[in-house]
Amino acid sequence: MAACTPQGPQLLNGFKVASKIDTGIGRQLPEAYRKFYLEWRKTAPTPVHYIPKEGKWERDQNGITKPVQNVPIPVFYPTNSHYGIWGGEGVVKGFQKRQPTKKRVPHYWVPALRRTVLRSVILNKNFSTVVTTRTMDLVHENHGFDHYLLKTPACDLNSGLAFQIKRDMLKALQDNCPDVDAKARPDILSEYSKYAEQYTPEEIEWYGYTFEQAVKKFNRQKSNEREAQKIPYKIIFRQRLIEQLKEAGIAEAQDGSSADSKQIGETSSWLSKMNPFGKRPET
């Protein structure tokens, strides 16, 4: 029956809900932002709150073979998570049975947060932000804060602050690190320039924006382009006047009244007739 409907092929392979990037103004956004959005929203992140099982089949306690199902745990990322760097962790909502004789109650598992200072060698800045223990472990595993942000994809960072710092890092590498000491600049560029080579200048410009921010940026660029294309009326009227004067000059030249500049100076030309403040010839 599904094959008889217009959307039959889609229903046979599983119906896919259109996302923001595929409808409305999202389709008008540049391809550079589309690449980031797919990396952020459409790429499966690294499992953080559960350990995925390997293989396709497993045996339970009774010896029955069952397929392995790695179902991700629903994770909630509050607004505050975008003002810090949580390393992919979020808030897990579930139920907890605190006493055997009572019913279970709702419970939220929140990661342990702390404020620390992270230093960026590329930007030559220190950032005081809220992090988790997993964030610090990842920074140490990647041998520095810069390597951690530049190596980690957007789906695993999932932080507005991390996106902004990473975009600033890529721009700084593109501009040869202008804020770094001249003596240390060659070593930094040789170590980190490989990350900037993976992106084009347009992709770096659009990297790290949310969908709402990207729409505002796109509308702002379009309005600036329309303002640049607008021509003031005084310029339009001036061009029309110049064209009219040229046409009048050509017609006068065909009559032979303005053969050369001397004759124009001696006789009243068409331009002097149009000037109301010019001197009138004596009678």
C-alpha positions as CSV (number, residue, x, y, z in Angstrom):
1,M,0.0,0.0,0.0
2,A,2.9,2.4,0.8
3,A,4.2,2.0,-2.8
4,C,0.9,3.4,-4.1
5,T,1.2,6.7,-2.3
6,P,3.4,9.6,-3.6
7,Q,5.7,9.3,-0.6
8,G,5.8,5.5,-0.9
9,P,9.6,5.2,-1.4
10,Q,10.2,7.3,1.7
11,L,7.8,5.3,3.8
12,L,9.3,2.0,2.8
13,N,12.8,3.2,3.9
14,G,11.5,5.0,7.0
15,F,9.8,8.5,7.0
16,K,12.3,11.3,7.6
17,V,11.1,14.5,9.3
18,A,12.4,17.6,7.5
19,S,14.7,19.6,9.8
20,K,15.2,23.4,10.0
21,I,18.0,23.4,7.6
22,D,15.8,21.8,4.9
23,T,12.8,24.0,5.0
24,G,12.0,27.7,4.9
25,I,14.8,30.1,5.3
26,G,17.1,27.3,6.3
27,R,17.4,26.2,2.6
28,Q,18.7,29.7,1.8
29,L,21.6,29.5,4.2
30,P,25.0,29.0,2.7
31,E,26.5,25.6,2.3
32,A,29.3,26.5,4.8
33,Y,26.8,26.8,7.6
34,R,25.0,23.7,6.4
35,K,28.2,21.7,6.9
36,F,28.5,22.8,10.5
37,Y,24.8,22.2,11.2
38,L,25.0,18.6,10.0
39,E,28.2,18.1,12.1
40,W,26.4,19.5,15.1
41,R,22.9,18.2,14.9
42,K,22.9,15.2,12.5
43,T,26.1,13.4,13.6
44,A,25.9,10.8,16.4
45,P,27.9,12.0,19.4
46,T,30.3,9.9,21.4
47,P,28.4,7.9,24.1
48,V,29.0,9.6,27.4
49,H,26.2,8.4,29.8
50,Y,26.2,4.7,28.8
51,I,28.7,2.1,27.5
52,P,27.7,0.8,24.1
53,K,27.8,-3.0,23.6
54,E,29.8,-4.5,20.7
55,G,28.5,-7.0,18.3
56,K,25.1,-7.7,16.9
57,W,23.9,-10.5,19.2
58,E,24.2,-11.3,22.9
59,R,23.0,-14.0,25.4
60,D,21.0,-13.1,28.4
61,Q,21.1,-14.8,31.8
62,N,18.8,-17.5,30.6
63,G,20.9,-18.3,27.6
64,I,18.5,-16.8,25.1
65,T,20.1,-15.0,22.1
66,K,18.9,-11.5,21.6
67,P,19.9,-8.7,19.3
68,V,22.1,-6.0,20.8
69,Q,20.2,-2.6,21.0
70,N,22.3,0.4,21.9
71,V,19.6,2.9,22.6
72,P,21.0,6.3,23.7
73,I,19.9,7.7,27.0
74,P,17.8,10.9,26.6
75,V,20.0,13.8,27.8
76,F,18.8,17.3,28.5
77,Y,21.2,20.2,27.9
78,P,20.1,23.3,29.8
79,T,20.9,26.8,28.8
80,N,23.7,27.1,31.3
81,S,25.6,24.4,29.5
82,H,26.2,26.7,26.6
83,Y,27.9,29.2,28.9
84,G,30.4,26.6,30.0
85,I,32.2,23.6,28.6
86,W,30.7,20.4,29.9
87,G,32.6,17.9,27.7
88,G,29.4,16.4,26.2
89,E,27.8,15.7,29.6
90,G,24.2,16.9,30.4
91,V,21.3,16.4,32.7
92,V,19.7,12.9,32.8
93,K,16.1,12.7,34.0
94,G,14.8,9.4,35.4
95,F,13.4,7.7,38.5
96,Q,15.1,6.6,41.7
97,K,13.8,4.2,44.3
98,R,15.3,5.5,47.5
99,Q,13.6,3.0,49.8
100,P,12.6,-0.6,49.1
101,T,9.1,-0.2,50.6
102,K,8.2,3.0,48.8
103,K,7.5,4.0,45.2
104,R,10.2,5.4,43.0
105,V,10.4,9.2,42.7
106,P,11.7,11.5,39.9
107,H,15.4,12.3,40.0
108,Y,17.8,14.4,38.0
109,W,21.4,13.4,37.6
110,V,23.5,16.5,37.1
111,P,27.2,16.4,36.4
112,A,29.7,17.8,39.0
113,L,30.5,21.3,37.9
114,R,33.4,23.5,38.9
115,R,35.0,26.7,37.8
116,T,38.5,26.7,36.4
117,V,40.8,28.7,34.1
118,L,41.7,27.3,30.7
119,R,44.5,28.9,28.6
120,S,44.5,29.1,24.8
121,V,48.0,29.3,23.3
122,I,46.6,30.3,19.9
123,L,44.6,33.3,21.2
124,N,47.1,34.1,24.0
125,K,44.1,34.3,26.5
126,N,42.9,32.8,29.7
127,F,39.2,31.7,30.0
128,S,37.5,31.4,33.4
129,T,34.6,29.0,32.8
130,V,32.5,26.2,34.3
131,V,33.7,22.7,33.4
132,T,33.2,19.1,34.4
133,T,35.7,16.4,35.4
134,R,35.4,14.8,32.0
135,T,36.3,18.1,30.3
136,M,39.5,18.3,32.2
137,D,40.3,14.7,31.5
138,L,39.8,15.3,27.7
139,V,42.0,18.4,27.9
140,H,44.8,16.4,29.5
141,E,44.3,13.5,27.0
142,N,44.6,15.9,24.0
143,H,47.6,17.6,25.5
144,G,46.1,21.1,25.8
145,F,42.9,23.1,25.6
146,D,43.6,24.1,22.0
147,H,44.1,20.6,20.7
148,Y,40.9,19.5,22.5
149,L,38.7,22.1,20.9
150,L,40.2,21.8,17.5
151,K,40.1,18.0,17.4
152,T,36.6,17.5,18.9
153,P,33.7,17.7,16.5
154,A,30.7,20.0,17.2
155,C,28.4,17.1,18.2
156,D,30.7,16.3,21.1
157,L,31.4,19.8,22.2
158,N,27.7,20.9,22.1
159,S,28.5,24.3,23.8
160,G,28.0,27.8,22.5
161,L,31.1,29.0,24.3
162,A,33.2,26.2,22.9
163,F,32.0,27.0,19.4
164,Q,32.8,30.7,19.8
165,I,36.3,30.0,21.1
166,K,37.0,27.4,18.4
167,R,35.9,29.8,15.7
168,D,38.2,32.5,17.1
169,M,41.0,30.0,17.1
170,L,40.5,29.1,13.5
171,K,40.3,32.8,12.5
172,A,43.5,33.4,14.4
173,L,45.3,30.5,12.6
174,Q,44.0,31.9,9.3
175,D,45.5,35.3,10.1
176,N,48.8,33.8,11.4
177,C,48.1,34.3,15.1
178,P,48.4,38.1,15.3
179,D,48.1,38.2,19.2
180,V,51.0,35.8,19.8
181,D,54.6,36.8,20.5
182,A,56.6,36.9,17.3
183,K,59.2,34.5,18.7
184,A,56.7,31.8,19.5
185,R,54.5,32.3,16.4
186,P,56.4,29.9,14.1
187,D,56.2,27.0,16.5
188,I,52.5,27.6,17.2
189,L,51.7,27.8,13.5
190,S,53.6,24.6,12.7
191,E,51.8,22.8,15.5
192,Y,48.2,24.0,15.0
193,S,47.9,25.2,11.3
194,K,46.9,21.7,10.2
195,Y,43.5,22.2,11.8
196,A,42.7,25.4,9.9
197,E,43.6,23.7,6.6
198,Q,40.5,21.5,7.0
199,Y,38.2,24.5,6.6
200,T,37.7,27.2,4.0
201,P,37.5,30.9,5.0
202,E,33.7,30.8,4.5
203,E,33.3,27.7,6.7
204,I,35.3,29.4,9.4
205,E,33.2,32.5,9.2
206,W,29.9,30.5,9.6
207,Y,31.3,28.0,12.2
208,G,29.6,27.7,15.6
209,Y,26.4,29.7,15.1
210,T,23.1,28.4,16.3
211,F,20.3,28.3,13.7
212,E,18.7,31.5,15.1
213,Q,22.1,33.3,15.0
214,A,22.8,32.1,11.5
215,V,19.4,33.4,10.3
216,K,20.1,36.8,11.8
217,K,23.6,36.9,10.3
218,F,22.1,35.9,6.9
219,N,19.4,38.5,7.0
220,R,21.9,41.1,8.1
221,Q,24.1,40.3,5.1
222,K,21.2,40.5,2.7
223,S,20.1,43.8,4.1
224,N,23.6,45.2,3.7
225,E,23.7,44.0,0.1
226,R,20.4,45.7,-0.6
227,E,21.6,48.9,1.0
228,A,24.7,48.8,-1.1
229,Q,22.7,48.3,-4.3
230,K,20.4,51.3,-3.5
231,I,21.3,54.4,-5.5
232,P,20.3,57.8,-4.0
233,Y,17.8,59.8,-6.0
234,K,20.1,62.8,-6.3
235,I,22.6,60.6,-8.3
236,I,19.7,59.3,-10.5
237,F,18.5,62.8,-11.2
238,R,22.0,64.0,-11.8
239,Q,22.5,61.3,-14.4
240,R,19.2,62.2,-16.1
241,L,20.2,65.9,-16.2
242,I,23.6,65.0,-17.7
243,E,21.9,62.9,-20.4
244,Q,19.5,65.8,-21.2
245,L,22.4,68.3,-21.4
246,K,24.3,66.0,-23.7
247,E,21.3,65.6,-26.0
248,A,20.9,69.3,-26.1
249,G,24.5,69.9,-26.8
250,I,24.5,67.4,-29.7
251,A,21.5,69.1,-31.2
252,E,23.1,72.5,-31.0
253,A,26.3,71.2,-32.5
254,Q,24.4,69.9,-35.5
255,D,22.9,73.5,-36.1
256,G,26.5,74.8,-36.3
257,S,26.0,77.4,-33.5
258,S,28.8,76.1,-31.4
259,A,31.7,75.3,-33.8
260,D,34.5,76.1,-31.5
261,S,35.2,77.4,-28.0
262,K,35.8,81.0,-29.2
263,Q,32.4,81.2,-30.8
264,I,30.8,79.7,-27.7
265,G,32.4,82.5,-25.6
266,E,31.2,85.2,-28.0
267,T,27.6,84.1,-28.4
268,S,25.2,83.0,-25.7
269,S,25.2,79.2,-25.7
270,W,22.3,76.9,-24.7
271,L,23.8,76.6,-21.2
272,S,23.8,80.3,-20.6
273,K,20.2,80.5,-21.7
274,M,19.3,77.9,-19.0
275,N,21.1,79.9,-16.3
276,P,18.6,82.5,-14.9
277,F,21.5,84.3,-13.1
278,G,23.5,84.9,-16.3
279,K,24.0,88.3,-17.9
280,R,21.5,89.2,-20.6
281,P,22.8,90.5,-23.9
282,E,22.5,94.3,-24.4
283,T,19.9,95.4,-26.9
